[in-house]
Amino acid sequence: MTAQSSPTPRAARRRARDRRTALIVVLGGLIGTTLLTLSLTGTLSAFTAAITNTTDTVSTGSLIMQETDGSNTCTSNSSSTNSANCATINKYTGNTLLPGGSATKTVTLSNQGTITPATFTLTPGTCSQSGSVSGITPASDFCAQVTLKIYTAATATGPTIYNGLLSAFTTPLSLTALAPAGSQPYTFVVSLPSGLGNSYMGLTASQALTWTFSS
């Protein structure tokens, strides 16, 4: 048997170089195939453009009403329904009048919210009477004897938005809407005719009045 001769150093270096070259060719082919695949599927792009809107919001405004007579203040949001009952402001004054007498009250309405209402109204309830004097049969039409005048002013001057009897005050009044931070004084004057007799003593006329902002 003839012994196999060992490769020369030069031949060994050539074989190692050939193996490296073959490996590089294989790797290059794999990389090229991958890049081609990416370019065909569109996951690798040379140009991009993008816009991100970071302040996409929507909000609500508020309608908050405030009424004051200089000594007392009521606000709509003192109630969780934004519709408060106010017993501290008496627009008919609560004074005791004599026949032929009158009483005046001024209140100021303001918009404490952030939007202007579409409508602003003053809606009357039904006038009712109560009270009597012992031994005297009371009249039953006291609400039809009390005259009410309402002025869109801080004093009882200028044109009125209502001038009539309490019994006839049954229709809502349409008022000028108030912008945010806007305010408007209203003056109420109640009076009695001079010819009332004893059957009208000790009587009280009561009528609820409701201010309303609507959007």
C-alpha positions, 0 to 999 in steps of 0.5 A: 500500500502506498502512503498518502502524502500530506498537502503542501502548505501552499495547497492548504492555504488555497483550500482554506481561501476557497472555503472562505470565498464559498462561504461569502458567496453563500451569505451574500446570496442569502442577504440579497434574497432577503433584501429582494423579498423585503422590497417586494413585500413593501416592508422596507421603504426609502420614503415616509411621511406621517402626521399625529394630531395630539390634541383631538378633544371635544368639550362642553360649556356650562350654563350657570345662573346667579340672582342677587338683590344686593343682600342675598345671592342664589346660584343655579348650581347650588343644586345638583340639578343646576335648578335651585330653589331660592327662598331668600330673594322675594321679588314682591318684597314681602312688605305689608301694604296699605290700599294705594301703597306700593313696594319696589325690589331690584334684582340682578341676574348674571350668567356665570357659565361659559356659553350664551343661552339660546333663550332666557325666560321668566316664567310665572307660577299660579298666583294664590292667596292666603290669610284672613282676619278673625271675624272678617270674611276675606275677599277671594280675589286678592291676586286680581287686585295686586298690580305688578310692573317689571322694568328691565332696569335698576330703577322703576323707569323706562318701558315695562316688560310686564304691567298687569295684575298678578292673576293675569301674569300667566305667560312666560316672558322672553328676555334678552339672553346674557353672554358669559359674565353678562348681567342685567338688573330687573325692578319689580313694583307691586301696588294696591288700588286705593279703594280696597275694603276691609275684606282685603285685610290680612291677605297674602298673595304668593306667586313663584317666579322661575328664571331659565337659561336654555341652550 
